[in-house]
């Protein structure tokens, strides 16, 4: 009976909401049952849109295995690195307003800048080409601390060796997006949380969206899970950061739908912001004969293949956001399972997209 509480019985406890066409709903249900079982995913919330119009939004499984609470479209998930597209958009707002320039050096905004950081530009931070390492937080015996102030983070960031010379390569970097948050706070005189709330969350009606606070009472907060030795376990992401521009936004499916509609309709995010985010700023691969391309824009992976132009990003906590720029087809997938091995959220998102458009290609960067 204990195992029944984990995966096989989850769909029986699903919170089913906001359905669209019956045929699409039926196929989505079948797909999610298969992929959630394969990936040991306790709970998920899914939306399919086209040019901002909602085709389907449903919730599956459990938000909390211990309490048996079902997921809903209002459940609040940790977005993890799906925060990065929001941070990139916030920086580009400041660029739009002339308060920041893409080719400004990070030393313009940071005190006590290490000499090796001086060539790094805002543009390079946005597209992960600044040569900075990925992880940089202080740890004790391989474990994260409970609390990190911004000053603590900056101290460990300055002491973290560079991975490469700025502008010479690509290295996905939490550190780079943390520094973008420091820049934002320096320029605006506001905290990252204040700026995002006033300029993005409140104007878009994203009432469930917030910056992670482990001590706060968050209505609808979803518990996170991982798999250890084949068994589901609590993921124990209990550390608290003062500045979380690289990984700290929490949101619900209903609110991420509002975010997608804002992108589709250019609300809050201008045409210039959207075009910059989704243009390849760093190119991993390009074939002029087939027009195929793999790269990274500002806060989004970008690709062209098989007649599709796709942007996407994932979060370690089991989140994924995918958009076909040509057709406007969008899939938002929020789960509470850290990186489901064998059924990664990016794979599931493309499975979902193919329910509407079977020609959606596989992720060329996926190794599973």
N, C-alpha and C positions, 0 to 999 in steps of 0.2 A: 504493500500500500504506500510505503514511503516514496518509492520511485514514481508512483502515479502522480504524486504531488509535483514532480519536477517538470517532466515534459509531456508524457502521453496524454495527460488529462487537461493540459493547458487550454486547448482550443475549446473544450467544453465550457470553460469558465470565461470565455472571451467576452469583452464588451464590444458589441457590434453597433456601429454608429454611422450616420451620414452616408448612406449608400447612394451610388449612382445607378448606371444601367445594370439590370439583373445579370446579363451574360458576363460582363466584366467583373462584377462582384463575385460571381460563382467561380470564375477562373482565378481571381485573386485569392479567394479563400483556399482553394486547392493548392495553389503555389505556396502560400504562406505556411500552410500545414506541413508541406513537404520540406521546405527550406528551414523552418523553425525547428523541426525535429532533427534534421541533419546537422544544424549548427548549434544545437542545445541552447536555443534562444528562448528564455522564459517569457518575454513580453515584447510586443512591437506595436508601433503606430505607423500607418502608411497613408500617403496621399499621392494621387496621380492628378496632374493638372495639364492643361494645354493653353498656352498664352494667358495664364492667370485664371482660366475657367476651371472649376473643380469637376473632375470626372469621377473621383472616388476618394473617400477618406474613411478608414476603418482602423479599429484597434483589436489586437489579438493578445491572448495570454494574460500573464500576471505581472503586475507592477511590483508585487512583494510576495515572494514564495512563502515566507513564514506566516504572513497574515491572510494569504489567499485573496489579496485585493486585485481586481482586474485592471488592466490598462484601459484608459479612455483617450480620446483625442485631446483632453485637457491635462493629461498626466504630464508632469514636468521631468524631463530627461536632462542629464548632463550632455551638452553637445561636444565637449572636449575640443578637438582641433577644428571642428566645424565653426568654432569661434573665429578662426583666422579670416574667412571671407568678410565677416562683420568688421573686424579690426581694419582690414584693408580698405573697406568702404569708408570707414570713419576717417582714416588718413587722407583718402582721396577727397573727402569733403573739405578738409583743410587746404588741400592743394587747389581745389576749385575756388576757395575763398582767398587765395593768395597768401595764406598764413604759413604754408610749407611748400617747398619746391622739391620735386622728385630728385634732382641732382644735388640738393643740399647734403653736406656731410653730417653724419650723426654727431660729430664733435660740436656742431653748431648748437645743439640742444642739450647735450649731456655734460655734466661737470666731471672733472677728473677722468677724461677719456683716455684709455690706454693708447699708447703710440700706435699699436698695430690696428686699432679701430679707426684711426683718423681718415684713411681713404674710403671708408664704407659710406655709401650714400643711402638715402631713404629708398630710392628705386631698388637698390640691391637687397635691402631688408625685405621689401615687399615680395620679391621674387626668389628669395632664398639663395642669392648669389654673393652674399657678403663675406663668405668664408668662415662664418661662425659655426660653432658646434651646435648640435641639437640639444642635448640635455646639459644642464648647467647648475641645477639646484644642489645645494649642500646636502649631503647624506651622511648618516652615521651607520657604519657597518653594513652599507648597502641598502639602508632603509631611509625613506623620506622622513623629515622632521614633521612635527604636528603643525607648527605655525611658521610662516615666512613673511617677514616684512619686505617692503620694496627695497629698503636699504640692505637687508640681508641678501636679497636676490642680486642686487647690483654688485655687491662685494664678491659673491661667488662668480658672477658673470665676468667681472674684470679679471679674475684669477683663472678662468677657463681658457686653455690653449686654443688658438685658431685652428681650424681644419685645413684652410687653404688661404692663399692670397686673395683679397677681395676682388671680385669680378672675373676670376679665372675658372670658376667651377660652380657646381650646384650642390648644396647640402641642405636638406630639409632641416629647419632650425626653429625650435621653440624659442631659443635665445633671441633670434632676430625679431620675432613678433612680440616678445616681452619688451624689447627696446623700443619698438614702435609705440607701445603703450606708454612708455616713459616719455617719449617725444610728444605724444598727444597731451599728456598731463602737463608737461612743461609749457606747451604752446597755449593751451586753453585755460590753464589755471584751475581746471576741474579734475576730479578723479575720473578714471576710465568709466566707472559705474555711473557717475553723474552725467557725463557727456553722452554715453550710450542711451541712458534713460531719457534724457531731455531731447536728444536729436534724432533718435531712431525708435526706441521701444514705445514711448508714449505717442508720438505722431502716427505710428502705424497701428496703434491699438493692441500692442503686444503686452497685454496685462499680466500674463503668466511668466514673462521673460524677466530674468534678473541675472546678476553676477553671483556666482556660487558663494554661499555663506554656510559653512558647516554647522554653525550654531543656531541659525535661524529656523523658525518653524515655517516650512514651505508646503502649502496645501497641494496635495497631489504629487509630492516628490516620489520618484521612482527609485527603488533600490537597485544597486548595480551588482552584477554577478560575473564570475569568471569560472573557468574549469581548471581544476588541479587534480592530476592523476585520474582523469576521467570522470570526476565528480564536480557538480556545480557547487561553488562556494561564493560567499560574499566577497566583492572585490576590494573592500577595505580602503577605498579612496577617501580617507578622512582628513588629509592634510588641508590646511587653509593658507591661501596666498592673499596678500594685500592687493597685488596687481595681477590680473589674470587675462591680459590681452591675447595670450597665446592659446588658452584652453578653458576659460572659465565661465562661459555663458550657459545658463540653463534655460530651457524653453519647452513648450508643448507643440504638438503637431498643429493645433489650431493657430498658434502664433507663427510657426515657420511657414504656414500657408500664407499668412499676412505678409511675411517677408517676401515670399515668392511673388505675390501679386504686386508688391511695391516694385520689385525688379522688372516685372513684365510691363507695368504701366508707368515706370519711371517716376514713381512717387518717392520723395526724399532722396533717392539715388538718381542723379541726373544722367542724361545720355552720355555725357563725358565720363562720368564715373563708371558706368556700366561698360562702356567701350574699352576703357583702360583696364578694368579688372579682367575682361575676357579676351584680351589680345595677348598673344604669346610674348612675354617679356624675356623668357629664357627658353631656348629651344634645345631639346634633347636629340631630336631626330627630325629630319625633313626630307621628303622626296619630291622634287619638282615635277617629275614625270607623272606621279599619281596624285599629287597634291596632299599626300599624307603628312601629318605633322604630330609630334608629341612635344609638349612643353608645359610651362607654368606661367600663368599671368600674374595678377596681383591678388593673392588669396585663393586662387582656383587653379587646378590642373586643367589644361586645355588640350584638345586633340581634334584632328581632322582625319577621317578615314571612312571609306565606303560611302562617300557622299554625305556624311554627317559631320557637323561641327558640335562637339560636346564639351561642356565644362562640368567639373565635379569636384567634390571634396568629401573626405571621411573624417570621423572622429574616433579615437581609440575606444571610447565607451560603447561603440556599436551604432554609430550614426552615419548617414550618407545622404548627400544632396546631389542630384544629377539633372542637367538641363541640356536638351538638344536646341541649340541656338537657331537652327533652320526651321524647325517645326514648332518650337515652343513647348514640346512635350517635357514634362518635369516629373521626377519621382523624388519624394522625400521619405526617408526611412529612418525611424528612430527606434533603437532597441536598447535593452538593458543588459547586454552580454558583450563583455570586452572582446573585440576582434574574434568573432566566431571562426575558428580554423576550419578550412574546407568549405565553408559557406560564408565567406566574408561579406560584409554588408554591401560592398560595391558590386559583388557578383549578384546578390539578391536584388539590388536595385535595377540592374540591367535585365534580370529575369522579369521583373515587374514591368519595366518599360516595354519589353517585347510583347506583353499582352496587348498593347495598343499598336505598337509598330514593330513587327517581327524583324525588320532590317537593322535594328539597333545592334552595333557591333560589340564584341567582347572588349573589355578593357585591355589594351595592348601591354599595359604595365603589370597586369595581374600575373602572379607567379604560381597561383594555386592550381 
